[in-house]
Amino acid sequence: MQFELTASMMCADYGNLEKEVRSLEEGGIDSFHIDIMDGRYVPNYAMSLNDLRYIADATDKPLDVHLMIEHPSNNINLFLRNLRKGDTVYIHPEAEYHPSTTLQEIINAGMIPGIAVNPGTSVETVMEMLRIVNKVLVMSVNPGNAGQMYLPYVGKKITKLLSMKEDMDFEIYWDGACSSDKILEFAPKGVKGFVLGTTLLFGKEQTYGETLQNIRELKF
C-alpha cells in the first residue's frame, strides 16, 4: 500500500540538524514537515524562518511548511521566497481574514496550497476552501506542542473528508499522535500521508531507516 511519510522536524535533534536531515533522507523519508509557530495563534514557538532556509538548502526532498501563525498573509512572501516550486504551504483558515486570497498567493508562487484543520474546526466551516486546496492536513491533536494525546472524535471528521475528496480533488494528511495503529486504520481508507513525530519516529532506539521500513511493511 502506497502512502507518504513526512518527518516533523520540530522533533529533531537541533544539535545535529545536518546529520538528522541526512539520516532521514537515507532512511527513505518522503518529505520534511516544518512547523512555524508565532506564540500567538498557538501558545508556543517552534521552528523559524532560518530553520526553513537551512533545511531547504540541505535537502532536495519536498518541504511541507505548516504556518501556525496569525494573519499569514502579512508575511507569506518571506516563506514563499525561501521555498521551491512544488513545496507545500498549509495555513489555518481561522487565522486569516481572507484565507482564499492567501491560498491564491501560494498557488501563484508555484507552491501546493493546503489548509490545516484543527480538532475544533468543523468541515462545514472550510467547505469552500476544499475546492481551492490540493491538501488538507487534519490535526488529530490541538496544535502547538508535540507529544499530545490523540482526540478520538477526529476520526469522524476524517471519514467525512474522505467522502468528499474525490469530488473536490484534494488529498488528506494526518498530523499529530501518529502511531502504527492509526496508519493501519486510515491508510486503507484513503489518507494519503502521515506526519511522524515523537510517537513513532524520533527518540527511538532504532535508526530512522529501520523505523521507516517497519512502517512501510505494516501488514494491512
C-alpha positions in Angstrom: 0.0 0.0 0.0 1.4 3.4 -1.0 1.3 6.3 1.5 3.6 9.2 2.2 5.7 9.7 5.4 6.9 13.1 6.4 9.2 13.9 9.3 8.1 16.5 11.9 11.3 18.5 12.1 10.4 20.3 15.3 11.1 16.9 17.0 14.6 16.6 15.5 17.9 16.9 17.4 18.9 20.6 16.7 22.4 19.9 17.9 22.9 17.7 14.9 20.4 19.0 12.3 22.6 18.3 9.3 23.0 14.7 10.4 19.3 14.4 11.1 18.3 15.6 7.6 20.9 13.3 6.0 19.8 10.3 8.1 16.1 10.8 7.4 16.9 11.1 3.7 19.0 7.9 3.7 16.2 6.2 5.7 13.7 6.9 3.0 11.6 9.8 4.3 9.3 11.3 1.6 9.3 14.9 2.8 10.2 17.3 5.7 7.4 18.9 7.8 8.3 22.3 9.1 6.1 23.8 11.9 6.3 27.6 12.1 4.7 29.0 15.3 4.4 32.6 16.4 3.4 32.2 20.1 0.1 33.9 19.3 -2.0 31.6 17.1 -0.7 28.7 19.2 0.8 29.0 22.7 4.3 28.0 21.6 7.3 29.0 19.5 8.7 26.3 17.2 10.7 26.5 14.0 11.9 29.7 12.5 12.4 31.1 9.0 16.2 30.3 9.4 15.4 26.7 10.2 13.3 26.6 7.0 16.1 28.1 5.0 18.6 25.6 6.4 16.5 22.5 5.6 15.6 23.8 2.2 19.3 24.1 1.4 20.2 20.8 3.0 17.8 18.5 1.0 16.2 18.1 -2.4 13.2 16.4 -0.8 9.9 18.3 -0.7 9.1 20.6 2.2 5.7 20.8 3.9 5.5 24.2 5.7 2.8 24.4 8.3 2.1 28.0 9.2 0.6 28.1 12.7 0.7 31.9 12.8 -1.8 34.8 12.9 -2.6 36.5 9.6 -0.1 34.6 7.4 -0.8 37.0 4.5 1.2 39.7 6.3 4.4 37.7 5.9 3.6 35.0 3.4 6.3 36.1 0.9 9.0 35.7 3.5 8.3 32.0 3.4 7.4 31.6 -0.3 10.7 33.1 -1.5 12.7 30.5 0.5 10.8 27.5 -0.9 10.9 25.7 -4.3 8.1 25.2 -6.7 6.2 22.1 -5.7 6.7 22.6 -1.9 3.5 22.6 0.2 2.3 25.5 2.4 -0.5 24.9 4.9 -2.4 27.8 6.5 -5.1 27.7 9.2 -8.3 29.3 7.7 -9.4 30.8 11.1 -6.0 32.6 11.4 -6.7 34.7 8.4 -9.4 37.3 7.4 -9.4 36.2 3.8 -7.8 32.8 3.6 -8.7 32.2 -0.1 -6.6 35.3 -1.0 -3.6 33.9 0.9 -4.1 30.5 -0.8 -4.1 32.2 -4.2 -0.7 33.8 -3.3 0.6 30.3 -2.6 -0.7 29.0 -5.9 0.7 32.0 -7.8 4.1 31.3 -6.4 4.1 27.7 -7.7 3.5 26.0 -4.4 1.0 23.4 -3.4 -1.8 25.1 -1.4 -3.1 23.4 1.8 -5.3 24.1 4.8 -4.7 22.7 8.3 -7.9 21.8 10.1 -7.9 21.9 13.9 -9.8 19.3 16.1 -12.3 22.0 17.0 -12.8 23.2 13.4 -15.7 21.7 11.6 -15.6 20.6 8.0 -18.6 22.8 7.2 -16.6 26.0 8.0 -13.9 25.2 5.5 -16.1 23.7 2.8 -15.4 26.4 0.1 -11.7 26.2 0.6 -11.7 22.4 -0.1 -12.3 23.4 -3.7 -9.2 25.5 -3.8 -6.6 23.4 -2.0 -4.7 20.3 -3.0 -4.0 19.1 0.5 -5.9 19.0 3.8 -3.8 18.5 7.0 -6.1 17.1 9.7 -4.9 17.8 13.2 -5.6 14.9 15.4 -4.3 16.9 18.4 -4.6 20.6 19.3 -1.8 22.4 17.5 1.2 23.8 19.3 3.1 21.0 21.0 4.5 17.6 20.3 3.6 14.5 22.3 -0.1 15.1 22.8 -2.9 12.6 23.1 -5.0 11.6 20.1 -8.5 13.1 20.1 -10.8 10.2 19.0 -13.6 12.3 17.6 -11.2 13.5 14.8 -11.7 10.1 13.2 -15.3 11.0 12.2 -14.0 14.3 10.7 -11.6 12.3 8.5 -14.4 9.9 7.5 -16.4 12.9 6.3 -13.5 14.4 4.4 -12.7 11.1 2.8 -16.3 11.0 1.4 -15.6 14.4 -0.3 -12.1 14.2 -1.5 -12.7 12.7 -5.0 -15.4 15.3 -5.8 -13.4 18.2 -4.6 -10.0 16.9 -5.7 -7.8 17.1 -2.5 -5.7 14.7 -0.5 -5.8 14.1 3.2 -2.8 14.1 5.5 -2.6 13.2 9.2 -0.8 15.3 11.8 -0.4 14.5 15.5 0.0 11.4 17.7 0.5 9.3 14.6 1.1 5.7 15.7 1.2 2.4 13.7 -2.4 1.6 14.5 -3.6 4.9 13.0 -1.7 4.2 9.8 -3.1 0.7 9.7 -6.7 2.1 10.1 -6.6 5.2 8.0 -4.2 4.5 5.1 -6.5 1.8 3.6 -9.4 4.3 3.9 -7.6 6.8 1.7 -5.5 9.0 3.9 -2.5 9.9 1.7 0.2 10.7 4.2 1.2 10.9 7.8 3.4 13.3 9.7 5.7 11.4 12.0 6.9 12.8 15.3 7.8 11.5 18.8 5.1 8.9 18.8 6.7 6.8 16.0 9.9 8.3 14.6 12.0 10.5 16.8 13.8 9.5 20.1 13.7 5.7 19.3 16.4 3.1 19.6 16.1 2.1 16.0 17.6 4.0 13.1 15.3 6.2 11.0 15.8 3.7 8.2 14.7 0.8 10.3 11.7 2.6 11.7 10.5 3.8 8.3 11.0 0.4 6.7 8.9 -1.2 9.5 6.1 1.3 8.9 6.1 0.6 5.2 6.0 -3.1 5.9 2.9 -2.9 8.1 0.5 -5.8 7.5 -2.7 -4.3 6.2 
